[in-house]
Amino acid sequence: MMRALKIIMFHILLSCRGIILGASKLFALMFLGTFCLVTCFSDLHGISMAAKIMILIFGMIFTMIFWFYDYLILYLKPKMLDIMLLK
């Protein structure tokens, strides 16, 4: 049962790879860019520290998704399959 679930998750994650990598890279750039703008410009200092930390955390989460998504796919791949993922 677990083997079948692992194979199904592998195929779903592999088929959605391009969309997820593109979206996570875009969101990471948006959140980290927003964090840089909020911390640099004096007009935006009215934003609370909690909001700034949340923006930074979301940016880091999307960056980690972009970095480690391929490792998850390689972990879930079937034993008889040899694949190479290119970015």
C-alpha positions in Angstrom: 0.0 0.0 0.0 2.8 2.4 0.9 4.7 1.6 -2.3 1.7 2.4 -4.4 1.1 5.7 -2.6 4.8 6.6 -3.0 4.6 5.9 -6.7 1.4 7.9 -7.1 2.9 10.9 -5.2 6.0 10.7 -7.4 4.1 10.9 -10.6 1.8 13.7 -9.3 4.8 15.8 -8.1 6.8 15.2 -11.2 3.9 16.2 -13.5 3.4 19.5 -11.6 7.1 20.2 -11.2 7.3 23.1 -13.7 4.3 25.0 -12.3 5.3 24.5 -8.7 9.0 25.5 -9.2 8.0 28.6 -11.3 5.3 29.7 -8.8 7.5 29.2 -5.7 10.4 31.1 -7.3 8.0 34.0 -8.2 6.5 34.1 -4.8 9.9 33.9 -3.1 11.1 36.8 -5.2 8.0 38.8 -4.4 8.1 38.3 -0.7 11.8 38.8 -0.3 11.7 41.9 -2.5 8.8 43.3 -0.5 10.8 42.6 2.7 13.8 44.5 1.3 11.6 47.4 0.2 9.9 47.6 3.6 13.1 47.6 5.5 14.9 50.1 3.2 12.5 52.9 2.6 11.6 55.3 5.4 8.1 55.9 4.2 7.2 52.2 4.9 8.4 52.1 8.5 4.8 52.2 9.8 4.5 48.5 9.2 4.9 46.5 12.4 7.8 44.2 13.1 5.5 41.2 13.2 4.4 41.9 9.6 8.0 42.3 8.5 8.9 38.9 10.1 5.9 37.2 8.5 6.9 38.6 5.0 10.4 37.3 5.6 9.2 33.8 6.8 6.9 33.4 3.8 9.8 34.3 1.5 12.0 31.8 3.1 9.4 29.1 2.9 8.9 29.6 -0.8 12.7 29.6 -1.3 12.9 26.3 0.6 10.2 24.8 -1.6 12.1 25.9 -4.7 15.4 24.4 -3.4 14.1 21.1 -2.0 11.3 20.1 -4.3 13.6 18.1 -6.6 15.0 16.2 -3.6 11.5 15.2 -2.6 10.9 13.9 -6.1 14.1 11.9 -6.1 13.3 10.5 -2.7 9.9 9.2 -3.9 11.1 7.8 -7.3 10.7 4.1 -7.8 13.8 1.9 -7.4 13.8 0.7 -11.0 13.7 4.2 -12.5 16.7 6.4 -13.3 15.8 10.1 -13.7 17.8 13.3 -13.9 16.0 16.6 -13.2 17.3 19.8 -14.8 16.4 23.3 -13.8 
